[in-house]
Amino acid sequence: MEVRGGSRANGRPGPQIALPSLSVHKVDVLVVGAGLAGLHTAQLLARRNLAVLVVERRRSLSTGIRTTGIFVRRTLDGFDLPEHLLGPGVRDVLVYPPSRRSPIRLTSDRDEYRVADMAAVYEHARRAAESAGARVLLGVRYAGASRGVVRFAGAEPVTARFIVGADGARSRVARDLGLDVNRRFLVGAEIAHPVASGTTAPAFHCVLDPRVAPGYLGWVIDDGRHSHVGVAGYPDAMRAGIRHLLDAFAADAPGRAAPTGPVERRGGPIPVGGVLRRLACPAGLLVGDAAGAVSPLTAGGLDPCLRMSELAAAVAAGYLHTGDQRVLRGYDGATLRSRFRGRLLLRRVLAGIRSPAAAESAVAALRGRAGRALAARVLFNDGSFPDVQRNPVAAAAPASHHEA
Ligand SMILES: Cc1cc2nc3c(=O)[nH]c(=O)nc-3n(C[C@H](O)[C@H](O)[C@H](O)COP(=O)(O)OP(=O)(O)OC[C@H]3O[C@@H](n4cnc5c(N)ncnc54)[C@H](O)[C@@H]3O)c2cc1C
């Protein structure tokens, strides 16, 4: 039986994907992971007339969410996220020392952050990928690849010309393809719940306290509709266990409002070693957390995963349409890393704050004019992640039709 991989929003037929029974036998690109990086890359590749299959081990995109879903202004300006998926804008940030006394308040004249309904964002991204012609299979776990043949738990093997590893911080695809892997992690956990609307003013509370969040922050972000309360830190310094530390923090976290509905728990590893150097080879490439595309300082990964997916898709399509391996050089982590020196340095500073006294001093240093300017630069910056320049070879490659 020959079935179409998907119909396009523009009415033109997508590339053909053979589907005998439920299995897909041959694709141009297999994308492993239906997070934001995988779904966005799949959409862009399918738009370039490639036969794309996405596999995701979760059975539903609304379970097992691993992010708070804070989108920064730069992402909101640069990407088309539908308004109804986003909560109200947040302009106020309060930075607290371990004592929680006299926080530093920074107020922007623009909406800096908006917390998204992530289940709906993933569903939106899935529909966009499918409208472009990609096929998305849930409940299918990638189990390994050898010479273009990919094995799964939950589906028949397929042959793929190219594999995109969008399988998160501990990417198995990266290992199988012999690409670089993340080695430095924070671990984060949070609780999220609705709050009584109109009872709180939107604000982002950040607590520098190594007792609960060694090497990072405790946070409460409340946009007047939902509250997210979380901690993240280096796992080896969280001996009490992250769940215990989160519960201790949440018990009296500043800005915390009472839940008015179900309380959801989220969490996962956050790679903070910076973009990996070796991201691509003729068998595939990495995007999102799998590529280490997270700001080492702020631990924000949503903007980087969208931004780098654009370059990844251009390079992968350029390579697949021409067969020219030189195109892959355009997806080079070493070039991106060089623009991360400042962030990696500040990550080391944050990692070095290991006692409450050091954290009190660090917050005190931010109270002065220079300190406030630095904090505003980090928190309200237009450049949370360096712009990725599109490789001229990839950009020039034809977006011609290709049949799988
Ligand atoms: C607690 C927490 C809060 C965060 N908050 C923010 C925030 O507010 N703002 C921000 O910018 N960043 C935040 N981050 C970071 C950000 O969420 C990530 O960088 C981003 O979501 C990465 O997207 P991704 O698509 O690369 O990975 P993921 O969203 O992790 O997607 C990877 C997908 O691959 C699937 N997968 C893995 N292995 C397999 C396999 N073998 N077979 C099939 N599927 C597989 C997984 O199930 C998963 O769905 C947060 C991180 C954490 C842990």
The ligand as an SDF file (V2000), in Angstrom:
LIG
                    3D

 53 58  0  0  0  0  0  0  0  0999 V2000
   12.8060   22.2260   34.5990 C   0  0  0  0  0  0  0  0  0  0  0  0
   13.2320   22.9390   33.3380 C   0  0  0  0  0  0  0  0  0  0  0  0
   12.7240   24.2000   33.0440 C   0  0  0  0  0  0  0  0  0  0  0  0
   13.1210   24.8590   31.8730 C   0  0  0  0  0  0  0  0  0  0  0  0
   12.5730   26.0730   31.6140 N   0  0  0  0  0  0  0  0  0  0  0  0
   12.9300   26.7390   30.4890 C   0  0  0  0  0  0  0  0  0  0  0  0
   12.3000   27.9630   30.1670 C   0  0  0  0  0  0  0  0  0  0  0  0
   11.3820   28.4060   30.8520 O   0  0  0  0  0  0  0  0  0  0  0  0
   12.7070   28.6440   29.0540 N   0  0  0  0  0  0  0  0  0  0  0  0
   13.7160   28.1510   28.2420 C   0  0  0  0  0  0  0  0  0  0  0  0
   14.0610   28.8050   27.2590 O   0  0  0  0  0  0  0  0  0  0  0  0
   14.2930   26.9500   28.5120 N   0  0  0  0  0  0  0  0  0  0  0  0
   13.9140   26.2310   29.6000 C   0  0  0  0  0  0  0  0  0  0  0  0
   14.4580   24.9910   29.8500 N   0  0  0  0  0  0  0  0  0  0  0  0
   15.3150   24.4120   28.8060 C   0  0  0  0  0  0  0  0  0  0  0  0
   14.4200   24.0320   27.5930 C   0  0  0  0  0  0  0  0  0  0  0  0
   13.2180   23.5160   28.0390 O   0  0  0  0  0  0  0  0  0  0  0  0
   15.0850   23.0040   26.6790 C   0  0  0  0  0  0  0  0  0  0  0  0
   16.3520   23.5120   26.3060 O   0  0  0  0  0  0  0  0  0  0  0  0
   14.2480   22.7470   25.4230 C   0  0  0  0  0  0  0  0  0  0  0  0
   12.9380   22.3860   25.7560 O   0  0  0  0  0  0  0  0  0  0  0  0
   14.9170   21.6560   24.6000 C   0  0  0  0  0  0  0  0  0  0  0  0
   14.0550   21.2220   23.5490 O   0  0  0  0  0  0  0  0  0  0  0  0
   14.4510   19.9290   22.7360 P   0  0  0  0  0  0  0  0  0  0  0  0
   13.4010   19.7640   21.6950 O   0  0  0  0  0  0  0  0  0  0  0  0
   15.8720   19.9730   22.3140 O   0  0  0  0  0  0  0  0  0  0  0  0
   14.4060   18.7410   23.8070 O   0  0  0  0  0  0  0  0  0  0  0  0
   13.1830   18.0570   24.5450 P   0  0  0  0  0  0  0  0  0  0  0  0
   12.0530   18.9870   24.7260 O   0  0  0  0  0  0  0  0  0  0  0  0
   13.7850   17.3980   25.7560 O   0  0  0  0  0  0  0  0  0  0  0  0
   12.7070   16.9490   23.5100 O   0  0  0  0  0  0  0  0  0  0  0  0
   13.4100   15.7530   23.3060 C   0  0  0  0  0  0  0  0  0  0  0  0
   12.3680   14.7040   22.9730 C   0  0  0  0  0  0  0  0  0  0  0  0
   13.0260   13.5120   22.5420 O   0  0  0  0  0  0  0  0  0  0  0  0
   12.2860   12.4290   23.0400 C   0  0  0  0  0  0  0  0  0  0  0  0
   13.1840   11.2690   23.0370 N   0  0  0  0  0  0  0  0  0  0  0  0
   14.3090   11.0980   23.7710 C   0  0  0  0  0  0  0  0  0  0  0  0
   14.8670    9.9120   23.4930 N   0  0  0  0  0  0  0  0  0  0  0  0
   14.0740    9.3250   22.5480 C   0  0  0  0  0  0  0  0  0  0  0  0
   14.1430    8.0750   21.8590 C   0  0  0  0  0  0  0  0  0  0  0  0
   15.1320    7.1860   22.0870 N   0  0  0  0  0  0  0  0  0  0  0  0
   13.1740    7.7950   20.9580 N   0  0  0  0  0  0  0  0  0  0  0  0
   12.1650    8.6850   20.7060 C   0  0  0  0  0  0  0  0  0  0  0  0
   12.0460    9.8700   21.3480 N   0  0  0  0  0  0  0  0  0  0  0  0
   13.0130   10.1960   22.2630 C   0  0  0  0  0  0  0  0  0  0  0  0
   11.8520   12.8720   24.4330 C   0  0  0  0  0  0  0  0  0  0  0  0
   10.7500   12.1320   24.8940 O   0  0  0  0  0  0  0  0  0  0  0  0
   11.5120   14.3330   24.1810 C   0  0  0  0  0  0  0  0  0  0  0  0
   10.1580   14.5300   23.8700 O   0  0  0  0  0  0  0  0  0  0  0  0
   14.0640   24.2710   30.9940 C   0  0  0  0  0  0  0  0  0  0  0  0
   14.5830   22.9990   31.2850 C   0  0  0  0  0  0  0  0  0  0  0  0
   14.1590   22.3340   32.4330 C   0  0  0  0  0  0  0  0  0  0  0  0
   14.7050   20.9440   32.7040 C   0  0  0  0  0  0  0  0  0  0  0  0
  1  2  1  0
  2  3  1  0
  2 52  2  0
  3  4  2  0
  4  5  1  0
  4 50  1  0
  5  6  2  0
  6  7  1  0
  6 13  1  0
  7  8  2  0
  7  9  1  0
  9 10  1  0
 10 11  2  0
 10 12  1  0
 12 13  2  0
 13 14  1  0
 14 15  1  0
 14 50  1  0
 15 16  1  0
 16 17  1  0
 16 18  1  0
 18 19  1  0
 18 20  1  0
 20 21  1  0
 20 22  1  0
 22 23  1  0
 23 24  1  0
 24 25  2  0
 24 26  1  0
 24 27  1  0
 27 28  1  0
 28 29  2  0
 28 30  1  0
 28 31  1  0
 31 32  1  0
 32 33  1  0
 33 34  1  0
 33 48  1  0
 34 35  1  0
 35 36  1  0
 35 46  1  0
 36 37  1  0
 36 45  1  0
 37 38  2  0
 38 39  1  0
 39 40  1  0
 39 45  2  0
 40 41  1  0
 40 42  2  0
 42 43  1  0
 43 44  2  0
 44 45  1  0
 46 47  1  0
 46 48  1  0
 48 49  1  0
 50 51  2  0
 51 52  1  0
 52 53  1  0
M  END
$$$$
